[in-house]
């Protein structure tokens, strides 16, 4: 556990880091710099190295040019969304411009949704982890496809949803609260090829999106989960592990301390049903509360989240690209 810093010590560390990265010519806000400092236990040199690595990764992979769905460009959502003012509630569907890869990844997931906000003002991501068809995910998708899909979801989260949450909360929001529902989990899901997909995702998050987790709850965790946790835990930073709570069946009181009942799905002990949307709070093809989404001819077979045409247009069209992650500095 990192030793807490006084406000004066934090400000001095931010000042030092800002001075060190002056040559990057990018305008970075204080909260973003703090994410790297916290991740590296306030070691300025280590934070600088990780930040420079992140910026290099974003440039090399054109992450800053990644298109994100907005109410203006009306790009299809990459996963279901509920309860935000910046974009209408919606589900992932086989609409034009969504890639075939995204639909294949989502086909075998147990269900997921970016669902409203918690008491801290952070967006809540819910995933029906226990219903994942792990062997099918490993069989019908690749690590590259899963990684690109995850990056697309991350960019939408940070460039669109986090800004919406910040405006609503009246403060800077840069973290999400995650609920993994392990209902239905069995030994058939402890499939190492699929677990390595989790490793690829966690590596990306810890390296390039540090300190963006508010809290993570694993609910309905069976005793068998102890085995997989031993594997996954080794891939996580100590700071991430500190934010994880593994809960069995007695989780409702814990969740309701963090999340208003009206924002928590009824299957997790809250009052929300999202009855106005197909699939309710968390649509799932596995649970059959929505039909199976079949790819169409217009869903291109590319590893990226959107079709090639949209990915290319985003490089020159600000409307398609959506909000920027950070801005060029004039200093």
Secondary structure, DSSP 8 states (H G I E B T S, - for coil): ------HHHHHHHHHHHHHHTGGG-EE--HHHHHHHHHHTTT-HHHHHHHHHHHHHHHHHTTGGG-----TTT----SS-EES-SSS--B---S-TTB-HHHHHHHHTS--EEEEEE-TTS-EEEEE-GGG--HHHHHHH--HHHHHHHHHHHHHHIIIIIHHHHHHHHTS----EEEEEE-TT--GGG--HHHHHHHHHHHHHHHHHSTT-EEEEEEES--TTHHHHHHHHHTTS-HHHHTTEEE--S--HHHHHHHS-GGGSBGGGTSSB--TTSTTTTS--TTTTSS------TTS---SSSB-HHHHHHTTT-HHHH-S-SSEE---
